[in-house]
Amino acid sequence: MTIIKIKKIKIQNLRNVRHGEIILAVNFETFFKPNVVGLYGQNGSGKTTIVDAFGLLKALISGWIAEIKLPSQEKKLIMAGEDMASIEFEFLVENQFGTFFLNYYVELQEDQNRLYTTVERLAYRENEKGKRSKILINVTEEDIQLRKANLSDMNEKTRIQLLVTHQLAKKQYMSFIFHKDLKPLLQDRLSELEMQLIHNLAIDFNRDLHVVNNQNIAPLYEERSMPFSIHLEKTRGSIPYNLKGPALLPEDAFYVLCEVIEQSNQVLSAIIPGLSIKINVLTKQTMDNGEKGIRFEFLSQRGERELPLRTESEGILKIISVLSVLIAVYNNPNACVVIDELDSGVFEYLLGELLTVIDEGGKGQLIFTSHNLRVLEVLAIKNLWFTTTNEDRRYIQLKGIKEVNNARDVYLRAIQLGGQDEEVYKETKTFKIKRAFRKAGVQRD
């Protein structure tokens, strides 16, 4: 069985993070144990940047199976005043060949349209004492290295193929390493083990990586479109559902949602007693593109009462939208789910209960940002990271916490009194806030 998990994330010049690093408490001995990691901090201090880094990773490693472009420059992901940003991920991999550390590093710049890669490196190291890291692929704007061979070491045909693929990847705003046109060239030059490691990242990890950011959730509040994050045996991804009225979807997408609802109902009534979702099929019809479609609506059912799903609170809708991937984290050791603002609209006690259950009995990785401090009372301190006011060292773990300490109390004390290696909160003065409110309210002639 293949298992691949995130061990380390390193960020440079991404949004408001000049430098930041998070190391997860996972190792080869704890592969089948859950890894629930919470990220806390002041508004605008770099929490969402971690989610953005995972979003970039998802786009980059998807080239073998889909043509996904890097984000447009309108996203402003590179730090203001800087020309380049970089992200680096370290993975722990167990496959039929053994256990390995796998490292992926990428540098990004932007033109007038989108981000594009300028440097990419994929390397691995066997999990044995004394073993050194080996480069699989290293590409810069000047050279391409496969294992120990540079462009100058290769025959003309291979050089031309590599350079053409490199230019194509840049033109398409995609990764070179994970571009589908590079795969045949790699198969000729890499060992079976090395190709397996790339497959583990590009296919196995990619399939089970779910990134739920504010762009996914915003339509829930703004457009009343509910994106279902989906993790089923044969289907992964996201399908939107229109909350404003009956929805029309292609038959295939409709039946996938039916399976998600059947899966979610098994857990939903335990989370929110008495609640289940019912599917009300209205009609079958031909869609504008000629596909067969189904018009339907979801109803929330509590006992004999049935109401449109849109009548539920936004907190309940948020839980329902991500329930499929949370079920995956509980049952699948390969699942890696990253959720921005998991606590948004969710009752804090329920949030604590959900995370406790996953932390105690799950198998996968759940990385989330939150503002609700209830979680600090239920997760181990080794799984809690905090943003700082120092853009050169954005993420830290609190020091001076014993087992008997409540992490919530220690964090609030750090906000008020300091005592940590970095400042975790840019102090606000209540008297200044009062004065600002008073001045803003003064009528001017």
C-alpha positions as CSV (number, residue, x, y, z in Angstrom):
1,M,0.0,0.0,0.0
2,T,1.2,3.5,-0.9
3,I,1.0,6.3,1.7
4,I,2.2,9.8,1.2
5,K,1.9,12.6,3.7
6,I,3.0,16.2,4.1
7,K,5.9,16.8,6.5
8,K,7.0,20.4,6.0
9,I,5.8,23.5,4.2
10,K,8.1,26.4,3.5
11,I,7.0,29.7,2.0
12,Q,8.9,32.8,0.7
13,N,7.5,36.1,-0.5
14,L,4.0,34.7,-0.9
15,R,1.3,37.3,-0.2
16,N,2.3,38.8,3.2
17,V,4.7,36.0,4.2
18,R,8.4,36.9,3.5
19,H,9.4,33.7,5.2
20,G,7.4,31.0,7.0
21,E,7.8,27.4,7.8
22,I,5.5,24.8,9.3
23,I,6.6,21.3,10.3
24,L,3.9,18.7,10.9
25,A,4.1,16.2,13.8
26,V,4.1,13.1,11.5
27,N,6.7,10.4,10.9
28,F,7.0,6.9,9.4
29,E,5.9,5.4,12.7
30,T,2.7,7.4,12.9
31,F,1.5,6.9,9.2
32,F,-1.8,5.5,10.2
33,K,-2.6,8.0,12.9
34,P,-4.4,11.3,12.2
35,N,-2.7,14.6,11.8
36,V,-5.1,17.4,12.7
37,V,-3.3,20.8,12.5
38,G,-4.8,24.1,13.3
39,L,-3.4,27.5,12.3
40,Y,-4.3,30.6,14.4
41,G,-3.6,34.3,14.3
42,Q,-4.6,37.9,13.8
43,N,-6.6,38.8,10.7
44,G,-4.2,39.4,7.8
45,S,-1.3,37.7,9.4
46,G,-0.7,34.9,6.9
47,K,-3.1,32.1,7.8
48,T,-4.7,32.0,4.3
49,T,-1.3,32.1,2.7
50,I,-0.7,28.4,3.8
51,V,-4.0,27.5,2.0
52,D,-2.9,29.4,-1.1
53,A,0.4,27.5,-1.1
54,F,-1.5,24.2,-1.1
55,G,-3.7,25.6,-3.9
56,L,-0.5,26.3,-6.0
57,L,0.8,22.8,-5.2
58,K,-2.5,21.3,-6.4
59,A,-2.3,23.2,-9.7
60,L,1.4,22.4,-10.3
61,I,1.2,18.6,-9.7
62,S,-2.0,18.1,-11.7
63,G,-0.3,18.3,-15.1
64,W,-0.2,14.5,-15.7
65,I,-4.0,14.3,-15.5
66,A,-5.4,17.8,-16.3
67,E,-4.3,21.1,-17.8
68,I,-4.7,23.5,-14.9
69,K,-3.1,26.9,-15.3
70,L,-1.4,28.7,-12.4
71,P,-3.4,31.6,-10.9
72,S,-3.8,34.9,-12.7
73,Q,-1.7,37.9,-11.6
74,E,-4.9,39.5,-10.3
75,K,-4.6,37.3,-7.3
76,K,-1.5,39.2,-6.2
77,L,0.1,36.2,-4.7
78,I,3.7,37.5,-4.9
79,M,4.6,39.8,-2.1
80,A,4.4,43.5,-3.0
81,G,7.8,44.8,-4.0
82,E,9.2,41.3,-4.8
83,D,9.9,39.7,-8.2
84,M,9.7,36.1,-7.0
85,A,8.0,33.8,-4.6
86,S,8.8,30.2,-3.7
87,I,7.1,27.3,-2.0
88,E,8.7,24.1,-0.8
89,F,7.0,20.9,0.4
90,E,8.6,17.9,2.0
91,F,6.7,14.6,1.9
92,L,7.0,11.2,3.6
93,V,6.4,8.4,1.2
94,E,5.9,4.7,1.8
95,N,5.6,2.5,-1.3
96,Q,6.5,-1.0,-2.5
97,F,10.2,0.0,-2.7
98,G,10.5,1.3,0.9
99,T,10.2,4.6,2.8
100,F,11.5,7.9,1.4
101,F,11.7,11.7,1.9
102,L,10.5,13.5,-1.2
103,N,11.1,17.2,-1.7
104,Y,9.5,19.6,-4.2
105,Y,10.7,23.2,-4.6
106,V,9.4,25.8,-7.0
107,E,10.1,29.5,-7.7
108,L,7.4,31.6,-9.3
109,Q,7.3,34.9,-11.1
110,E,4.5,36.6,-13.0
111,D,4.0,38.2,-16.3
112,Q,1.0,40.4,-17.4
113,N,-1.3,37.4,-17.3
114,R,-0.3,34.8,-14.7
115,L,2.2,33.2,-12.5
116,Y,4.8,30.9,-14.1
117,T,7.6,28.7,-12.9
118,T,11.3,29.8,-13.2
119,V,12.9,27.1,-11.1
120,E,11.6,23.6,-10.1
121,R,13.4,20.9,-8.3
122,L,12.3,17.4,-7.3
123,A,14.6,15.3,-5.1
124,Y,14.4,12.3,-2.8
125,R,16.3,10.6,0.0
126,E,16.0,7.0,1.2
127,N,14.9,6.7,4.8
128,E,18.2,5.2,6.0
129,K,21.0,6.6,8.1
130,G,23.7,8.1,6.0
131,K,21.7,8.3,2.7
132,R,22.1,11.5,0.8
133,S,19.4,13.4,-1.2
134,K,19.3,12.6,-4.9
135,I,18.0,15.0,-7.6
136,L,15.4,13.6,-9.9
137,I,14.7,16.7,-11.9
138,N,16.1,20.2,-11.6
139,V,15.1,22.9,-14.0
140,T,16.1,26.6,-14.2
141,E,15.7,29.1,-17.1
142,E,19.3,28.2,-18.1
143,D,19.5,24.4,-17.8
144,I,17.6,21.2,-17.3
145,Q,19.0,18.4,-15.1
146,L,17.7,14.8,-15.1
147,R,19.4,12.9,-12.3
148,K,23.1,13.8,-12.8
149,A,22.9,14.7,-16.5
150,N,22.6,18.3,-17.7
151,L,21.4,19.4,-21.2
152,S,25.0,19.4,-22.5
153,D,25.3,15.7,-21.6
154,M,22.3,14.6,-23.6
155,N,21.9,13.8,-27.3
156,E,20.4,16.4,-29.6
157,K,17.0,14.7,-29.9
158,T,16.5,14.6,-26.1
159,R,17.7,18.2,-25.7
160,I,15.2,19.5,-28.3
161,Q,12.4,17.5,-26.7
162,L,13.2,18.8,-23.3
163,L,13.5,22.4,-24.4
164,V,10.2,22.3,-26.4
165,T,8.4,20.8,-23.4
166,H,10.0,23.5,-21.2
167,Q,8.7,26.3,-23.4
168,L,5.3,24.7,-23.7
169,A,4.9,24.4,-20.0
170,K,5.9,28.1,-19.6
171,K,3.4,29.1,-22.3
172,Q,0.6,27.1,-20.7
173,Y,1.5,28.4,-17.2
174,M,2.0,24.9,-15.9
175,S,4.7,22.9,-14.2
176,F,7.5,21.5,-16.3
177,I,8.2,18.6,-14.0
178,F,4.6,17.4,-14.0
179,H,3.8,18.2,-17.6
180,K,2.3,15.2,-19.4
181,D,4.7,15.6,-22.4
182,L,7.7,15.1,-20.1
183,K,6.5,11.8,-18.8
184,P,7.7,9.7,-21.8
185,L,11.2,11.2,-21.5
186,L,11.4,10.5,-17.8
187,Q,10.4,6.9,-18.3
188,D,13.4,6.4,-20.5
189,R,15.9,8.0,-18.0
190,L,14.6,7.3,-14.5
191,S,14.5,4.0,-12.6
192,E,11.2,2.2,-11.7
193,L,11.6,3.5,-8.1
194,E,12.1,7.1,-9.3
195,M,9.1,7.0,-11.6
196,Q,7.0,5.5,-8.8
197,L,7.9,8.4,-6.5
198,I,6.8,10.9,-9.2
199,H,3.6,8.9,-9.7
200,N,3.0,8.9,-5.9
201,L,3.0,12.7,-5.9
202,A,1.4,13.5,-9.3
203,I,-1.4,10.8,-9.0
204,D,-1.7,9.2,-5.5
205,F,-1.3,12.4,-3.4
206,N,-2.9,14.7,-5.9
207,R,-6.1,12.5,-6.0
208,D,-6.5,12.7,-2.3
209,L,-5.6,16.4,-1.8
210,H,-8.5,18.7,-1.3
211,V,-8.0,22.4,-0.9
212,V,-11.1,24.3,0.3
213,N,-10.4,28.0,0.3
214,N,-12.5,31.2,0.5
215,Q,-12.9,31.1,-3.3
216,N,-14.7,27.8,-2.9
217,I,-16.8,28.9,0.0
218,A,-17.5,32.6,-1.0
219,P,-20.3,31.7,-3.4
220,L,-22.1,30.1,-0.5
221,Y,-22.5,33.5,1.0
222,E,-22.5,35.8,-2.0
223,E,-24.2,33.9,-4.8
224,R,-26.0,31.2,-2.8
225,S,-24.1,28.5,-4.7
226,M,-23.0,25.6,-2.5
227,P,-19.9,23.8,-3.6
228,F,-19.8,20.2,-2.4
229,S,-16.3,19.0,-1.8
230,I,-16.3,15.4,-2.9
231,H,-14.2,12.4,-1.9
232,L,-15.7,9.1,-3.1
233,E,-14.0,5.9,-4.1
234,K,-14.1,6.7,-7.8
235,T,-14.8,10.5,-7.8
236,R,-12.9,13.4,-6.3
237,G,-13.4,17.1,-6.8
238,S,-16.2,19.7,-6.3
239,I,-19.7,20.1,-7.7
240,P,-21.7,23.3,-7.2
241,Y,-25.3,23.3,-6.1
242,N,-27.6,26.3,-6.7
243,L,-29.3,27.1,-3.4
244,K,-31.6,29.8,-4.9
245,G,-33.9,27.3,-6.6
246,P,-34.1,24.0,-8.3
247,A,-30.8,23.0,-9.7
248,L,-30.1,21.5,-13.1
249,L,-27.1,19.2,-13.5
250,P,-25.8,16.6,-16.0
251,E,-26.9,13.1,-15.1
252,D,-23.4,12.0,-14.1
253,A,-22.9,14.9,-11.7
254,F,-26.3,14.5,-10.2
255,Y,-25.7,10.8,-9.4
256,V,-22.3,11.7,-7.9
257,L,-24.1,14.2,-5.6
258,C,-26.7,11.5,-4.7
259,E,-23.8,9.3,-3.6
260,V,-22.3,12.1,-1.6
261,I,-25.7,12.8,0.1
262,E,-26.1,9.1,0.9
263,Q,-22.6,9.1,2.4
264,S,-23.1,12.4,4.3
265,N,-26.5,11.4,5.8
266,Q,-24.8,8.6,7.7
267,V,-22.8,11.1,9.7
268,L,-25.0,14.3,9.5
269,S,-27.7,13.0,11.9
270,A,-25.0,12.2,14.5
271,I,-23.5,15.7,14.2
272,I,-26.8,17.6,14.0
273,P,-29.5,15.3,15.7
274,G,-32.6,14.8,13.6
275,L,-31.2,16.4,10.4
276,S,-30.9,14.6,7.1
277,I,-30.9,15.6,3.4
278,K,-33.6,14.4,1.0
279,I,-33.3,14.6,-2.8
280,N,-36.4,15.8,-4.6
281,V,-36.2,15.0,-8.3
282,L,-38.5,17.3,-10.3
283,T,-37.9,16.4,-13.9
284,K,-35.4,15.0,-16.5
285,Q,-34.7,17.4,-19.4
286,T,-32.2,18.1,-22.1
287,M,-29.6,20.8,-21.2
288,D,-28.6,23.6,-23.6
289,N,-25.5,21.7,-24.6
290,G,-27.5,18.7,-25.6
291,E,-26.6,16.6,-22.5
292,K,-29.2,14.8,-20.5
293,G,-29.8,16.6,-17.3
294,I,-31.8,16.3,-14.1
295,R,-33.6,19.2,-12.4
296,F,-33.8,18.6,-8.6
297,E,-33.6,20.2,-5.2
298,F,-32.2,19.3,-1.8
299,L,-34.5,19.4,1.1
300,S,-33.5,19.4,4.8
301,Q,-35.6,16.9,6.7
302,R,-36.2,17.0,10.4
303,G,-38.8,14.5,11.4
304,E,-41.9,15.1,9.2
305,R,-40.8,18.7,8.3
306,E,-39.2,19.3,4.9
307,L,-37.8,22.6,3.9
308,P,-35.4,23.7,1.1
309,L,-31.8,23.2,2.1
310,R,-31.2,26.9,1.7
311,T,-33.2,27.6,4.9
312,E,-30.5,26.0,7.0
313,S,-27.9,28.2,8.7
314,E,-24.6,29.0,6.9
315,G,-22.7,27.0,9.6
316,I,-24.7,23.9,8.8
317,L,-24.3,24.5,5.0
318,K,-20.6,24.8,5.6
319,I,-20.4,21.5,7.4
320,I,-22.5,19.7,4.8
321,S,-20.3,21.1,2.0
322,V,-17.1,19.7,3.4
323,L,-18.5,16.6,5.1
324,S,-17.4,14.2,2.4
325,V,-13.8,15.2,2.7
326,L,-13.9,15.1,6.5
327,I,-15.2,11.5,6.2
328,A,-12.2,10.9,4.0
329,V,-9.8,12.3,6.6
330,Y,-11.3,9.9,9.2
331,N,-11.0,6.8,7.1
332,N,-8.3,7.3,4.5
333,P,-4.6,7.6,5.6
334,N,-3.8,9.3,2.3
335,A,-6.4,12.0,2.5
336,C,-5.0,15.5,2.9
337,V,-7.7,18.1,3.4
338,V,-6.8,21.8,3.7
339,I,-9.7,24.1,4.8
340,D,-9.6,27.9,5.2
341,E,-11.8,29.3,8.1
342,L,-13.2,25.9,9.1
343,D,-15.0,27.6,12.0
344,S,-16.9,30.0,9.9
345,G,-20.5,30.0,11.1
346,V,-20.0,26.8,13.0
347,F,-21.1,26.5,16.7
348,E,-17.8,26.4,18.7
349,Y,-18.7,23.4,20.8
350,L,-19.7,21.4,17.8
351,L,-16.5,22.4,16.0
352,G,-14.5,21.1,19.0
353,E,-16.4,17.8,19.1
354,L,-15.9,17.3,15.3
355,L,-12.1,17.9,15.6
356,T,-11.8,15.7,18.7
357,V,-13.4,12.8,16.9
358,I,-11.1,13.1,13.9
359,D,-8.1,13.7,16.1
360,E,-8.8,10.6,18.1
361,G,-9.9,8.1,15.5
362,G,-9.0,9.5,12.0
363,K,-6.2,8.4,9.7
364,G,-5.5,11.3,7.3
365,Q,-4.3,14.9,7.5
366,L,-6.5,17.9,8.2
367,I,-4.9,21.3,8.0
368,F,-7.2,24.2,8.8
369,T,-7.2,27.9,9.7
370,S,-9.6,29.2,12.4
371,H,-10.4,32.1,14.6
372,N,-12.4,30.1,17.2
373,L,-10.2,29.5,20.2
374,R,-12.3,26.5,21.4
375,V,-10.1,24.3,19.3
376,L,-7.1,25.3,21.4
377,E,-8.7,23.3,24.2
378,V,-9.1,20.1,22.3
379,L,-5.9,19.7,20.1
380,A,-2.4,18.8,21.3
381,I,0.0,21.7,21.3
382,K,2.2,19.9,18.9
383,N,-0.5,20.3,16.3
384,L,-1.1,24.0,16.8
385,W,0.7,26.8,14.9
386,F,0.4,30.5,15.4
387,T,1.1,33.5,13.1
388,T,3.3,36.3,14.3
389,T,3.7,40.0,13.4
390,N,7.2,39.2,12.0
391,E,6.9,38.7,8.2
392,D,10.3,37.1,8.2
393,R,9.2,34.4,10.7
394,R,5.4,34.1,10.2
395,Y,4.7,30.8,11.9
396,I,5.7,29.6,15.4
397,Q,4.6,27.1,18.0
398,L,4.0,28.4,21.5
399,K,6.7,27.6,24.1
400,G,6.4,27.2,27.8
401,I,3.3,24.9,27.7
402,K,3.1,21.9,29.9
403,E,0.7,19.1,29.6
404,V,-1.5,20.6,32.2
405,N,-1.7,24.0,30.5
406,N,-4.6,25.1,28.4
407,A,-3.2,26.3,25.1
408,R,-6.0,28.8,24.8
409,D,-5.0,30.5,28.1
410,V,-1.3,30.5,27.1
411,Y,-2.2,32.0,23.7
412,L,-4.3,34.8,25.2
413,R,-1.5,35.5,27.7
414,A,1.0,35.7,24.9
415,I,-1.3,38.3,23.2
416,Q,-1.6,40.3,26.3
417,L,1.9,39.9,27.9
418,G,4.2,38.5,25.2
419,G,6.8,36.0,26.4
420,Q,7.1,34.1,23.2
421,D,10.0,34.1,20.7
422,E,7.9,36.4,18.4
423,E,5.1,38.9,18.9
424,V,1.8,37.1,18.0
425,Y,-0.5,40.1,18.0
426,K,-0.1,43.6,16.8
427,E,-1.5,45.5,19.8
428,T,-4.7,47.5,19.4
429,K,-5.6,50.3,21.9
430,T,-9.2,50.4,22.9
431,F,-9.0,54.1,23.7
432,K,-7.8,54.7,20.1
433,I,-10.6,52.7,18.7
434,K,-13.1,54.7,20.8
435,R,-11.6,57.9,19.6
436,A,-11.7,56.8,16.0
437,F,-15.4,55.8,16.3
438,R,-16.2,59.2,17.9
439,K,-14.3,61.2,15.2
440,A,-15.9,59.2,12.4
441,G,-19.4,59.9,13.8
442,V,-18.9,63.7,14.1
443,Q,-21.2,65.5,11.6
444,R,-19.3,68.0,9.4
445,D,-20.7,71.1,7.8
